[in-house]
């Protein structure tokens, strides 16, 4: 690279300063290896006794490719300055070399420097010499003229810095004084920070107190690592105010960078020290365990977990996923937050029954039928459907059978039927309660990103039974809800669909699991709350309530032995005759199932247990009775007496000698003492319909059929209709419809002399459905409402032994209704003798047991007038030739 030099005092020698800036007051060392630079040093500095002045100009290479140096040609470098990418700041002058290979960019301003030290290196065999020049910046100058002198250049320059007089005048400027104070404060703060790391900052403090502030700005900035453009900006800042402002900004920025770096370093060092401490303690713990022979460490646990996962029989794709999670676990420390969740997840993968199944023995339909008959009384239709299901499984074990859904009131044996299916198939049984479930995550599981995430109930149930083909009972499927967290019933669509549950995806598991081997059985009290798409995936089997005779058989065969066993009793302590059980069924329980019956039997058993326990304590020896030390045989032999002995045969049972000889037999007195007075009476219906305006209806609830009384009364008013009893919209419309029909046919029913007379003139009608706390709705009370109104207006009482159900139309037709079997059974429980039903419900009577039908008079009707004719004693008096 070409260099420039001139003689003093008017002309200065100029050295190249590649991508660096020398500021006044700063010291820099330059290594000259280029022939032109060596020539400049030898002619301008080396041959002089006193080292003179030399000008230093910042120079940078061309923007495109930098210096185009030929091979073997050295370059000039500066030590002590900052390096930055090429780029000119301010005006510059271009000078091309003769060969055209390199373009030099001279800056228009420079610094006059004094050579403090000059040294010459050993000359190499090639004749190449290296000079090292230490320069101190003195003042700024500007280049006026540039010319060549041999292999280097010379320039005419002019000084830019202020004279001494100008400086003394400028130091009186208030703005400059304020800037100086701000610069010194920032510099002192920087020195205080550097004192904690460096021991040589004391010299800097001395400079801060002795050197003029205009010189301090250049000295401080020269010691920072700033860009080349910022160095040029400081060089061009001839004005003191501008120079101090820029210097303050650069010092403050350097201070902030040191503070941030120190903060990060402290944080990193703290983390490293903590990690090193944990590592050291862990190594010590491992060494202690090795000395003690205790190998139960984390590594062994992970290895045991891996062996467990290998033996789980996972599919290939899931095993690959598990291995990836296991590798991630190995890289984590037990103290890390995600370690516990990852380990729990892998343990779940290892414990799930991917291939393990229950071995089914060959199905014996005869034995299965006997087991069902032994465990369940009645339910002939239901048990026949289960036998059909088992028969298909026997012929085709891999058949995708339907999902059975047992629908019926509580206490009729829905859950126990599902357990019997598992027993017949020799499979494990798992029950999952869905009552009150409103979160979809209970079915599909929570995502692992959530704190406290868990798998869904299905996956958790399979983990507990440890087989992939259990009989899974989805209990109370009609009681699922939905809110902002999702709809569990919609999530069950995938579970119960045989085409989709082969790849069931639990959110927590996050891998597909095959549920096609699981036999699903569902239970519900009602079908109405179940969404239609979910109901379509199941085969509904209705379980109606038990008849009193069936309840009696169930109690004698199943309930009483179970209750006695649960209370530590036997038939030798407590006996409950059939007659007493029948009284409990008729007078103390009126339900479709047998749960309340079992509770009453348990109350009798508890009362008997108290008496047995009291008798047992009375038979024990008191403290004042002394035990006999000499046996009777020894005393008789000592007196020389004779002893008579009786031989008891081996087969004779002598245990009865020590048992209670008088078991407790339940009678009516004990029933009233333990259970209280009877809750129900056969004369209830007769007492309640003793006055006109009351009729007896039959309704269906989720607990089975029930008897519903309807009461109507008239009072002075404006012709309004009042309805009470927590009624729904449908039953309110039925009441309005019944009143309209009665008013339209008042003359034909002999309720008014002519059709022009208004029945409701100057009076209101109030209809009440007793048990006001129970919600009621449905259309089946239409005929009951008409009968009640006709009884009110005609002042005639309805027959107490007659109950009815049926929907009516405005033209007087009686339409069919549902739940006929439950309603007929409810009428039988209440002692009703006559039941009025729509004629189109005659087909539903086939489901009613024959013993029940034989004790009832079933009256089938098509129109309302037929209902009225059967409801009143002697029939309903109609006008001759009336057309209803």
MOZILIN-V230714 format. One record per pair of residues at least 24 apart in sequence whose ideal C-beta (glycine too) atoms are under 7 Angstrom apart, sorted by the first residue. I is the first residue (numbers start at 1). GAP is how many residues later the second one is. Records with the same first field share a line. If there is no record, write none. Layout:
I->GAP ; GAP
//
This chain:
1->33 ; 35 ; 66 ; 74 ; 75 ; 101 ; 103
2->34 ; 93 ; 95 ; 102 ; 149 ; 150 ; 151
3->33 ; 34 ; 37 ; 149 ; 150
4->142 ; 148 ; 149 ; 150 ; 151
5->35 ; 39 ; 144 ; 147 ; 149
6->148 ; 149
8->44 ; 45
11->143 ; 145
12->41 ; 42 ; 43 ; 100 ; 129 ; 143 ; 145
13->27 ; 31 ; 41 ; 42
14->41 ; 43 ; 96 ; 139 ; 141
15->25 ; 39 ; 41
16->43 ; 60
17->39 ; 40 ; 41 ; 42 ; 61
18->41 ; 42 ; 58 ; 59 ; 60
19->41 ; 64 ; 65 ; 67 ; 209
20->38 ; 58 ; 61 ; 62 ; 63
21->37 ; 60 ; 210 ; 211 ; 214
22->34 ; 59 ; 89 ; 91 ; 113 ; 115
23->88 ; 114 ; 195 ; 198 ; 199 ; 211 ; 212
24->87 ; 113 ; 114 ; 115 ; 116 ; 191 ; 194
25->112 ; 190 ; 193 ; 194
26->111 ; 192 ; 193 ; 196
27->53 ; 107 ; 109
28->50 ; 51 ; 52 ; 53 ; 107
29->50 ; 51 ; 103 ; 105
30->46 ; 48 ; 103 ; 105
31->46 ; 48 ; 99 ; 101
32->44 ; 98 ; 99 ; 101
33->41 ; 42 ; 43 ; 97
34->39 ; 40 ; 41 ; 42
36->115 ; 116
37->39
38->91 ; 93
39->111 ; 112 ; 113
40->112
41->90 ; 92
45->70 ; 73
46->72 ; 74
51->64 ; 67
53->59 ; 60 ; 61
54->59 ; 61 ; 81
55->55 ; 57 ; 86 ; 102
56->54 ; 55 ; 57 ; 79
57->49 ; 50 ; 53
58->49 ; 174 ; 177
59->45 ; 46 ; 47 ; 48
60->26 ; 27 ; 28 ; 45
61->25
62->41
67->35
68->33 ; 34
70->31
82->143 ; 144 ; 149
84->143 ; 144
85->143
87->141 ; 142
89->140 ; 143 ; 144
90->142 ; 146
93->53
107->125
108->34 ; 35
109->31 ; 32 ; 33 ; 51 ; 126 ; 127
110->31 ; 33
111->26 ; 28 ; 29
112->26 ; 27 ; 29
113->24 ; 25
114->24
140->95 ; 98
160->78
167->47
170->70
175->66
176->64 ; 65
179->62 ; 65 ; 66 ; 69
180->33 ; 64
182->66
183->30 ; 34 ; 61 ; 64 ; 65 ; 68
184->24
186->62 ; 65 ; 66 ; 69
187->33 ; 64
189->66
190->61 ; 64 ; 65
193->62 ; 65 ; 66
214->26 ; 29
217->26 ; 27 ; 30
220->27 ; 31
221->26 ; 29
224->26 ; 30
226->24
278->57
298->36
302->27 ; 28
305->41 ; 42 ; 45
308->42
309->37 ; 40 ; 41
312->37 ; 38 ; 40 ; 42
313->41 ; 42
314->35 ; 40
315->39
318->193
321->190
322->24 ; 27
341->107
345->103
348->107 ; 115
351->112
352->110 ; 111
353->109 ; 113 ; 114 ; 115
354->114
356->110 ; 111 ; 112
357->110 ; 111 ; 112 ; 160
358->68 ; 69 ; 70 ; 109 ; 111
360->65 ; 66 ; 67
361->65
363->27 ; 30 ; 31
365->25 ; 26 ; 29
368->56
371->49 ; 52 ; 53
372->48
375->41 ; 45
376->37 ; 40 ; 41
377->173 ; 176 ; 177 ; 180
378->168 ; 172
379->34 ; 164
382->35 ; 159 ; 161
385->156
386->31 ; 35
390->34
393->32
400->98
402->137
403->93 ; 117 ; 119 ; 134 ; 135 ; 136
404->117 ; 135 ; 137
405->117 ; 119 ; 133 ; 134 ; 135 ; 136
406->117 ; 135 ; 137
407->117 ; 120 ; 133 ; 135 ; 136
408->134 ; 135 ; 136
409->116 ; 136 ; 183 ; 184 ; 293 ; 294 ; 295
410->115 ; 183 ; 185 ; 293
411->180 ; 182 ; 183 ; 184
412->131 ; 133 ; 134 ; 180 ; 181
413->130
414->109 ; 129
415->58 ; 60 ; 108
418->53 ; 55 ; 103
421->50 ; 100
422->49
425->46
427->42 ; 43 ; 44
428->37 ; 39 ; 42
429->41 ; 42
430->31 ; 34 ; 35 ; 40 ; 42
431->42 ; 44
432->25 ; 26 ; 29 ; 40 ; 41 ; 42 ; 43
433->42 ; 43
434->40 ; 41 ; 42 ; 43 ; 45 ; 46 ; 54
435->41 ; 44
436->43
437->43 ; 51
438->43 ; 44 ; 45 ; 47 ; 50
439->46 ; 47 ; 49
440->45 ; 46 ; 47 ; 48 ; 51
441->44 ; 66
442->46
443->45 ; 48 ; 49 ; 52
444->47 ; 62 ; 63
445->61 ; 62 ; 63 ; 64
446->61 ; 62
447->60 ; 61
448->60 ; 62
453->55
454->54
455->51 ; 53 ; 54
456->50
458->37
459->47 ; 50 ; 54
468->46 ; 49
469->48 ; 49
470->48
471->48 ; 50
472->46 ; 47 ; 48
473->48 ; 50
474->46 ; 48
475->48
476->47 ; 48
477->45 ; 46 ; 47 ; 53
478->46 ; 47 ; 48 ; 51 ; 52
489->42 ; 45
492->42
493->40 ; 41 ; 44
496->24 ; 41 ; 42
497->40
525->177
526->176
544->277 ; 278 ; 281
545->47 ; 48 ; 159 ; 160 ; 277 ; 280
546->46 ; 47 ; 48
547->278 ; 281 ; 302 ; 304 ; 305
548->37 ; 38 ; 281
549->302
551->34 ; 43 ; 46
552->26 ; 29 ; 30 ; 33
554->40
555->26 ; 42 ; 46
556->25
559->35 ; 38 ; 39 ; 42
560->41
563->35 ; 38 ; 39 ; 42
564->41
567->38 ; 39 ; 42
568->41
569->36 ; 39 ; 40 ; 43
571->92
572->87 ; 88 ; 91
573->35 ; 39 ; 87 ; 90 ; 91
574->31 ; 34 ; 89 ; 90
575->88 ; 90 ; 91
576->25 ; 28 ; 90
577->88 ; 89
580->86 ; 87 ; 91
583->85 ; 88
587->91 ; 92 ; 93
588->87 ; 90 ; 91
590->90 ; 239
591->112 ; 113
592->111 ; 112 ; 230
600->75
603->71 ; 72
604->62 ; 70
607->67
608->56
611->53
615->45
682->149
685->115 ; 145 ; 146 ; 147
686->114
689->108 ; 109 ; 111
690->107
691->106
692->99 ; 100 ; 103 ; 104 ; 105
693->95 ; 98 ; 99
694->94 ; 104
695->89 ; 92 ; 93 ; 96 ; 103 ; 176
696->106 ; 107
697->84 ; 87 ; 106 ; 107 ; 108
698->105 ; 106 ; 107 ; 125 ; 128 ; 129
699->79 ; 81
700->118 ; 119 ; 122 ; 123
704->118 ; 122
705->114 ; 117 ; 118 ; 120 ; 121
706->120
707->96 ; 119 ; 120 ; 123
708->61 ; 73
709->61
710->57 ; 59 ; 71 ; 74 ; 75 ; 78
711->57 ; 59
712->53 ; 55 ; 76 ; 77 ; 80
713->53 ; 79
714->49 ; 51 ; 78
715->48 ; 49 ; 51
716->46 ; 47
717->46 ; 47
718->46
719->41 ; 42 ; 45
720->44
721->44
722->42 ; 44
723->44
724->44 ; 48
725->43 ; 44 ; 45 ; 47 ; 51
726->46 ; 47 ; 48 ; 49 ; 50
727->42 ; 49 ; 50
728->47 ; 48 ; 49
730->47 ; 48 ; 49
731->45 ; 46 ; 47 ; 50
734->45 ; 47 ; 48 ; 51
735->32 ; 50
737->45 ; 71 ; 73
738->44 ; 47 ; 48 ; 51 ; 70
739->26 ; 50
740->70
741->45 ; 69 ; 71 ; 123
742->44 ; 47 ; 48 ; 51
745->139
748->130 ; 131 ; 134 ; 136
749->41 ; 129
750->127 ; 129
751->42 ; 43
759->34
779->28
780->25 ; 26 ; 27 ; 37
782->24 ; 25 ; 26
783->25 ; 31 ; 81 ; 84
786->78
787->80 ; 81 ; 84
790->78
796->76
798->73 ; 74
799->72 ; 73 ; 74
801->31 ; 32 ; 33
802->32 ; 34 ; 68 ; 69
803->24 ; 29 ; 32
804->32 ; 63 ; 67
805->32
806->31 ; 32
808->56
812->51 ; 52 ; 53 ; 72
813->49 ; 50
814->24 ; 47 ; 48 ; 49 ; 50 ; 53
816->24 ; 25
817->24
820->24 ; 25
821->26 ; 27
824->24 ; 28 ; 32
825->27
827->29
828->24 ; 27 ; 28
833->24
834->25
835->24
836->25 ; 31 ; 34 ; 35
//
